Amino acid sequence: MNQSRPKRAMVYREAAIAYDSGYRRKGIVLDYSASGARIRFPTNEQLPATVYLHARAVGLEGPARVVWQHGSEAGLALQI
């Protein structure tokens, strides 16, 4: 069965993520869907496996799993 991923809206909006330790990083949401987002950060710092996403500008907030990371960009999937 072919399951295509949901349509993603392209944007350029501020967001932040928080680690379990309380450390926060700011980034930019490049595209998103109801289930997650692609975010670009100013540095290539490695992300932990799970973070808390704060992207109110696009209506996303909650615990998220880091699905992939390439350099300063990462794909996050909201945990439902």
N, C-alpha and C positions, 0 to 999 in steps of 0.2 A: 504494500500500500504506500502510495506517495504522500508524505506529509510535508507540505511546504511550510516554511516559517511564516509567521504573521507579517503583514505589511508593516513596514517601519516608516515613521515620519522623520524627515530630515530637519534638524534644528541646530541652533548654536546657542545653548542656554547653560547658565552656571549650575553647578551641582557640587555636592560634597559627599565624601564617604567617611565613615568612622570605623576604626578597628575596635575589637573587643577591649583593647587597652585604653580606649578613649582618644587615641591619636586621630586627627582629622586631616584629610587632604581635599583640596579644591580641585575641580576639573570642569570640563565642558562636555555636555551631552551633545553628541554629533547626530545620533539617530536613536529612536526608541519605539517600542511597541508596549502593549499592556503588560507584557511578561518580562521586559528587561530593557537594557540600554547599552549603547556603545559610548564609552567615555574616554576623552583624551586628557591626560595629566601633563603638567609642565615638566616632569622628570620621568625617568624610566624605573623608578623604584618598584621593586617586586611587591605585589599585593598578597595578603593572606588569602586563604581559600574562601572565607566568608567575610562580608563587610555589612555595614548598615548604610543603605543608599538614601541620601537626602536630595531629591530632585523635584522639589515642589513646583518649579516653573513648568514642568511637563507632567505633573500629576503622579509622580512615582516616589514612593517612600516606603522603606521597610528593609528587612533582612534580605541580603542578596548573595548568591554564589558567584564566584569569579569563574566563568566558563572558559575564557581564554585571555591571554595577555601577550601582546606583541609590542615591544618597546614601550612607548608612552600611552598606548591605547589598550583598553580592556573591554571585554564583553561581560556584562553582569546579567544574571537571571534572577528575578525576584523569587523568593521562596514563598510559596503559598501555603 
